[in-house]
Amino acid sequence: MSREPVLKLIPLAALSLLTLSLPARADGTDKRPFYAGYQLPAADGLYERWDPRRSWGAEHVIEALQEVANRVAFLLPVADPLFIGDISARGGGRLPGHRTHHLGIDVDIGLFMGQGQQPLGGFVDLLPYELDVRSNWILITALLDTGQVKFILLDQGHIQVLRRYALEEVGLDLETVDGLFPPPGSRLGWRRRGVIRHAPNHASHFHVRLTSTQLDDRYTEAGEDPYEDPTEGAEIELGD
């Protein structure tokens, strides 16, 4: 049985696909610019934005998404560009249709299906057998290697397929796989990071939360908790 090596982060200097440059911060009229003060810029061939007005995030989020898109494009040169759904509105605050996405640290990303296709016309629910498992694994690994993933939410059927791939094709040991994919219903320590877990209404996309410890104090001062688990205590609305 063939095994893929566990992917390691490729230095951005080796990619030469997009020079990382953060766009202008939201102006001083925003109440909470550090939440979502940077807009993900257009980048043809790397990703497509569902709605630029809902593509505002914290600085580390925008930077991480560009890094991930560079890497995925390098490793999957014939695949579709990533489809980026909602992040946040400019300056943060409640985003219609979501319980989360108010802090500029939550991102919806399309699942690869078939042979490298992304849902560029909008998210569509997929059955597990419709996934392009290898391409999704490359995307997951690129996200995790940023070191900023708090959690990734996904449908349990998709998780099972990815878990099996990690064990049988990538060759990860069971302990590592259990760490990445905690059993359904397990309670995780509030500082636990880099886990992929089930949430309802996530058969069409990844929901990724990216946190930066450098902003912890600022969120605390603002009365927000970037480590809150949105799967506990309530159903996820619509997408999340």
Secondary structure, 3 states (H helix, E strand, C coil): CCCCCCCCCCCHHHCCCCCCCCCCCCCCCCCCHHHHCEECCCECCCEEECCHHHCEECHHHHHHHHHHHHHHHHHCCCCCCEEECCCCCCCCCCCCCCCCCCCCCEEEEECCECCCECCCCCCCCCCHHHECHHHHHHHHHHHHCCCCEEEEEECHHHHHHHHHHHHHHHCCCHHHHHHHCCCCCCCCCCCCCCEEEECCCCCCEEEEEECCHHHHHHHHHCCCCCCCCCCCCCCCCCCC
